[in-house]
Amino acid sequence: MDKAERILLVFCRLLKHEWLNKTSLALEFNTTERTIERDMQSIRAVLSEARSPAVLLWDRQKGSYILSHYQHRPLQSMEALTILKILLGSRTLRFDEMEGLVQALCGLLSPRDEMEFSQLLEEELDGYHEPAHHQAIIKTQWDLQQCIREHRKIRLHYSRGDDMRTSHVVFPLSVVVSDGYFYLIAVVEGTAHTGPAFFRLDRIRSFDVLHGGSHLPEEDAFSLRRLRSTTPFMFGGKPVRLTLRCKNRAVEALFDKIPAHTVLSWEEDTVLVEVTVSISGFFRWLLMQGDAIVIIGPEPLRQAFIQTLQRIQNAYTDIKEDCPK
């Protein structure tokens, strides 16, 4: 068997997603391991020249090669439509950014599906309303993600909701999307509060990458999974444990919003649940649930929410008194 035949046979086996051990191949083809390495380099060169999505990987522990991502198929129309609905429904991006993203998505379709999809794309984009902040997001979140990957500390120039400009030195941890906004989750340097803070990306005016990496204390080890389970509302604050009584009609909404819950008991029409949440964000969400979800304890937090309800009632009472008769 000559070199070309050997490489072709090896490549066919790689296409079958076989793990190919270098030593075994050398014995099988009565050659040296160095020759097998040169064969693999030839295969890599061909893949690169053809701009193939396939990648020839080497596993040192197994002493073997495998071809990864060799099965490339066009995006299906039903998949593209699902992604399109999620993107447009999120309303997280400016119109030009959303349009570019959706057109890139359309380019992944097969030529036939792309023609059929383009009309639907036009109709969907026609009804899209960009967020009120009108800020570009895609480049900012990518730059922040690079800082996170490289463990870089940054100085954040931020504009709060009341337009007050602030500056913070932060250790960026993650960028997430919640309720229509992109957020940077970061630990703020020089603050007594050890928990992460949340910064809306559309309110970040600029940031400077500082010299030196970010070395968080071990006790501040960040778990995005744990954070999402206890802070699904993108508001800071120390997590607290609450006991709630939830009517059946709101059980699904509660469980979807706070997956990390503990069911204490089921009754005929209600369920008793324990959750761990940050109070400021949870109170805002709880107001939308009406009488379907009630705080049972602890008592100080129950009273705090009652005071929130009373302030709302007083605001409506004041309006009634000011109305002309």
C-alpha positions in Angstrom: 0.0 0.0 0.0 1.5 3.4 -1.0 1.2 6.6 1.0 -1.8 8.0 -0.9 -3.8 4.8 -0.3 -2.8 4.7 3.3 -3.9 8.3 4.0 -7.2 7.8 2.1 -8.0 4.7 4.2 -7.1 6.4 7.4 -9.3 9.4 6.4 -12.3 7.1 5.6 -12.0 5.6 9.1 -11.8 9.1 10.6 -15.0 10.0 8.8 -16.7 7.0 10.6 -15.7 8.8 13.9 -13.2 6.1 14.9 -10.5 6.7 17.5 -7.3 5.9 15.7 -4.4 4.9 17.9 -1.0 6.1 16.5 0.9 3.0 17.7 -1.7 0.6 16.4 -1.8 2.3 13.0 2.0 2.0 12.7 1.8 -1.7 13.4 -1.2 -2.2 11.1 0.5 -0.5 8.1 4.0 -1.8 8.9 5.5 1.7 9.3 6.7 4.1 12.0 4.7 6.4 14.3 6.6 9.3 12.8 5.2 8.4 9.4 1.6 8.2 10.9 2.2 11.7 12.3 3.2 13.0 8.9 0.0 11.4 7.4 -2.1 13.2 9.9 -0.4 16.5 9.1 -1.3 15.9 5.4 -4.9 15.3 6.4 -4.9 18.5 8.5 -3.5 20.5 5.5 -6.2 19.2 3.2 -8.9 20.1 5.7 -7.5 23.6 6.1 -7.2 24.1 2.4 -10.8 23.0 1.9 -12.0 25.2 4.8 -13.7 22.2 6.2 -15.6 22.5 9.6 -13.8 19.2 10.5 -11.0 19.4 13.0 -8.5 16.6 13.5 -7.8 16.3 17.2 -5.0 14.5 19.1 -5.8 13.0 22.5 -2.5 12.6 24.4 -3.9 10.3 27.1 -5.3 7.9 24.5 -2.5 8.4 22.1 -5.2 8.6 19.4 -6.7 10.8 16.7 -10.3 11.6 16.1 -12.1 13.8 13.6 -14.4 16.3 15.3 -17.3 18.3 13.8 -17.1 16.6 10.5 -20.9 16.2 10.2 -22.0 19.6 9.0 -25.6 20.1 7.9 -27.5 23.3 7.0 -29.7 24.8 9.6 -33.3 23.6 9.1 -36.1 26.2 8.5 -38.0 25.1 11.6 -34.9 25.5 13.7 -34.2 29.0 12.2 -37.8 30.0 12.8 -37.6 29.0 16.5 -34.3 30.9 17.0 -35.8 33.9 15.1 -38.9 34.0 17.4 -36.7 33.8 20.5 -34.4 36.6 19.3 -37.2 39.0 18.2 -39.3 38.2 21.3 -36.4 39.0 23.6 -36.2 42.7 22.3 -32.7 42.9 23.7 -30.9 44.4 20.7 -31.1 47.6 18.6 -32.8 47.2 15.3 -29.6 47.3 13.1 -28.0 44.7 15.4 -31.0 42.4 15.4 -31.3 42.7 11.6 -27.6 41.8 11.1 -27.9 38.8 13.5 -31.0 37.5 11.8 -29.6 37.8 8.3 -26.5 35.9 9.5 -28.9 33.2 10.8 -30.6 33.2 7.4 -27.3 32.6 5.7 -26.9 29.3 7.5 -29.9 27.9 5.7 -29.8 25.8 2.5 -30.3 28.0 -0.6 -33.8 26.7 -1.2 -34.9 27.3 2.5 -33.2 30.7 2.5 -35.4 31.9 -0.4 -38.6 30.8 1.5 -37.3 32.2 4.8 -36.4 35.6 3.5 -40.1 36.7 3.1 -40.9 35.6 6.6 -37.8 37.3 7.9 -39.0 40.6 6.3 -42.4 40.3 7.9 -41.0 39.5 11.4 -38.5 42.3 11.3 -41.2 44.8 10.2 -42.9 44.5 13.5 -39.8 44.6 15.7 -39.5 47.3 18.3 -36.0 47.9 19.6 -35.5 48.6 23.3 -35.9 52.2 24.5 -32.2 52.7 25.4 -31.2 52.5 21.7 -27.7 51.4 22.7 -25.4 48.9 20.7 -24.8 45.8 22.8 -23.1 43.1 20.7 -19.6 44.6 20.6 -19.7 45.6 24.3 -20.7 42.1 25.5 -18.0 40.5 23.3 -15.3 42.8 24.7 -16.4 42.1 28.3 -16.4 38.4 27.6 -12.8 38.6 26.5 -12.0 40.4 29.8 -13.7 37.6 31.7 -11.9 34.9 29.7 -8.5 36.6 30.4 -9.4 37.3 34.1 -8.8 41.0 33.7 -9.9 43.7 36.1 -11.6 46.7 34.6 -12.7 50.2 35.5 -16.4 50.6 34.6 -17.8 54.0 33.7 -21.5 53.6 34.4 -24.7 55.7 34.1 -27.4 54.7 36.7 -31.1 54.7 36.1 -31.3 58.2 37.5 -28.6 59.4 35.0 -26.0 59.7 37.8 -22.5 58.8 36.4 -20.5 56.5 38.6 -17.1 54.7 38.3 -16.3 51.3 39.7 -13.2 49.0 39.6 -14.7 45.5 39.1 -13.8 41.9 38.6 -16.1 40.8 35.7 -17.6 37.3 36.2 -20.3 36.8 33.5 -22.6 38.4 31.0 -26.2 37.2 31.1 -29.6 38.1 29.6 -32.6 38.5 31.8 -36.0 40.2 31.2 -35.0 41.9 28.0 -31.6 43.3 29.1 -27.9 42.2 29.0 -26.2 42.3 32.4 -22.6 42.2 33.5 -22.2 40.3 36.8 -19.1 41.6 38.6 -17.5 41.8 42.1 -16.9 45.5 42.9 -13.5 46.2 44.4 -13.4 48.1 47.7 -17.0 47.5 48.8 -18.1 45.9 52.0 -20.7 43.8 50.2 -19.1 40.5 49.1 -21.8 39.5 46.7 -21.8 40.2 43.0 -23.3 43.4 41.6 -25.3 43.7 38.4 -24.7 46.3 35.7 -26.9 46.8 32.6 -24.7 46.8 29.5 -26.7 49.5 27.8 -25.8 51.8 30.8 -22.1 51.1 30.5 -20.6 54.2 28.9 -17.1 52.8 28.6 -14.6 50.7 30.5 -10.8 50.6 30.8 -8.8 47.3 31.1 -6.5 47.6 34.1 -3.0 46.1 34.5 -2.8 42.8 36.3 -5.2 40.0 36.4 -8.2 39.6 38.7 -7.4 37.4 41.7 -10.6 36.9 43.7 -10.3 35.4 47.2 -11.2 31.8 47.2 -14.3 32.4 49.4 -15.6 34.6 46.6 -15.5 31.7 44.1 -18.3 32.4 41.6 -21.0 29.9 40.6 -23.2 31.2 37.8 -25.5 28.2 38.3 -25.9 29.0 42.0 -26.4 32.7 41.3 -29.2 32.1 38.8 -31.0 29.8 41.2 -31.0 32.4 44.0 -30.9 35.7 42.0 -33.2 35.3 39.0 -34.1 39.0 39.1 -30.7 40.7 38.4 -30.9 42.7 41.7 -28.0 42.6 44.2 -28.4 42.0 47.9 -27.8 39.2 50.4 -30.0 36.1 49.5 -32.6 35.4 52.2 -34.9 32.4 52.7 -38.7 32.9 52.4 -41.7 30.6 53.0 -44.5 31.2 50.5 -48.0 30.1 50.1 -48.8 29.7 46.4 -52.2 29.1 44.8 -52.3 26.4 42.1 -52.8 28.9 39.3 -49.4 30.5 40.1 -47.4 27.4 40.8 -46.0 27.1 37.3 -44.9 30.8 37.2 -43.2 30.4 40.6 -41.4 27.2 39.7 -40.2 28.5 36.3 -38.9 31.8 37.8 -37.2 30.1 40.8 -36.1 26.6 39.9 -34.2 26.1 43.1 -37.2 25.8 45.4 -38.3 23.4 48.1 -41.9 22.2 48.3 -42.9 21.8 52.0 -46.4 20.6 51.5 -49.2 20.3 48.9 -52.8 21.1 49.9 -55.9 21.0 47.8 -55.7 24.5 46.4 -52.2 25.7 47.5 -48.6 24.7 47.9 -46.2 25.7 50.7 -42.8 26.5 49.2 -39.4 27.7 50.5 -37.2 29.9 48.2 -33.9 31.7 48.5 -33.9 35.1 46.8 -32.6 38.6 46.8 -35.4 40.7 48.3 -35.4 43.8 46.1 -35.9 42.0 42.9 -38.3 39.4 44.4 -40.6 42.1 45.8 -40.9 43.6 42.3 -41.8 40.3 40.8 -44.2 39.4 43.6 -46.3 42.5 43.0 -47.2 41.0 39.6 -48.7 37.9 41.2 -51.5 39.6 43.0 -53.0 37.5 45.8 -51.7 34.2 44.2 -48.4 34.1 46.1 -48.2 35.3 49.8 -45.2 35.6 52.0 -45.7 33.5 55.2 -42.3 34.2 56.9 -40.1 35.3 58.2 -42.2 37.9 59.8 -39.9 40.9 59.3 -39.8 40.3 55.6 -43.6 39.8 55.5 -44.0 43.1 57.2 -41.6 44.8 54.8 -43.7 43.6 51.8 -46.9 44.8 53.5 -45.3 48.2 53.9 -44.5 48.2 50.2 -48.2 47.5 49.4 -49.2 50.3 51.8 -47.0 52.8 50.0 -48.6 51.8 46.7 -52.1 52.2 48.2 -51.1 55.6 49.6 -49.8 56.7 46.2 -53.2 55.9 44.6 -55.1 57.6 47.4 -53.1 60.8 46.9 -54.0 60.8 43.2 -57.7 60.3 44.0 -57.6 63.3 46.3 -55.9 65.5 43.7 -58.4 64.6 40.9 -60.8 67.5 40.0 -64.4 66.8 40.9 
